[in-house]
Amino acid sequence: MSSQRPPQRPPFRKFQARRFCKFCADKTPFIDYKNIRVLKSFLTEKGKIIASRMTNTCAKHQRELAMAIKRARNIALLPFVEK
């Protein structure tokens, strides 16, 4: 008395567009700490650095980006905290 299950369908898979690093695509040689317009797009409203999984930057450029943001904060080009 083995109960037979009906055949199951394979799970539905969504195909997403391939993510890519903005800096790799532009072939930027380095991330400039003086370019505030670019750096602000990688900060939240409170001034926190956005994670690489949200911004789709590779590990190498995320490290350079964090260093550039920290340098810009130290010479008062960017605020440490937004109020």
C-alpha positions in Angstrom: 0.0 0.0 0.0 2.5 2.6 -1.0 0.9 5.8 -1.9 2.0 7.3 -5.1 2.6 11.1 -5.3 1.8 13.0 -8.5 4.9 14.1 -10.3 6.1 17.6 -9.1 7.1 20.5 -11.2 10.6 21.8 -10.9 10.8 25.0 -8.9 10.3 28.3 -10.7 13.5 30.2 -11.1 13.7 33.9 -11.7 16.7 35.1 -13.8 18.0 38.4 -12.7 20.2 40.7 -14.7 23.8 40.3 -13.9 25.1 42.8 -11.4 28.3 44.5 -12.0 30.6 47.0 -10.3 30.2 50.5 -11.5 33.9 51.3 -11.0 35.0 48.1 -12.9 32.6 48.9 -15.8 34.0 52.5 -16.1 37.5 51.2 -15.6 38.2 53.9 -13.0 41.9 53.9 -12.1 41.2 55.0 -8.5 38.4 56.5 -6.4 39.1 60.1 -5.7 38.2 61.4 -2.2 37.7 64.9 -3.6 34.8 63.8 -5.9 32.0 64.4 -3.4 29.2 63.8 -5.8 30.2 60.2 -6.4 30.9 59.5 -2.7 27.6 60.9 -1.5 25.7 58.3 -3.7 27.3 55.6 -1.5 26.2 57.0 1.8 22.8 56.8 3.6 20.8 59.8 4.8 22.4 59.4 8.2 25.9 59.3 6.7 26.6 55.5 6.9 28.5 53.7 4.2 26.2 51.5 2.2 27.2 47.8 2.0 28.6 46.4 -1.2 25.7 44.0 -1.7 23.4 47.0 -1.9 25.6 49.1 -4.2 26.9 46.2 -6.3 30.6 47.2 -5.9 33.3 44.5 -5.9 35.4 43.9 -2.8 38.4 45.8 -4.1 36.5 48.9 -5.0 34.4 48.8 -1.8 37.6 48.9 0.2 38.8 51.9 -1.9 35.5 53.6 -1.6 35.4 53.2 2.2 38.9 54.7 2.4 38.0 57.6 0.2 34.9 58.4 2.2 36.9 58.3 5.5 39.5 60.6 4.0 36.8 63.0 2.8 35.3 63.0 6.3 38.7 63.7 8.0 39.3 66.9 5.9 35.6 67.9 6.3 34.4 67.4 2.8 31.8 65.0 4.0 30.0 65.0 7.4 30.5 62.1 9.8 26.8 62.2 10.8 23.8 63.8 9.2 21.2 65.2 11.6 
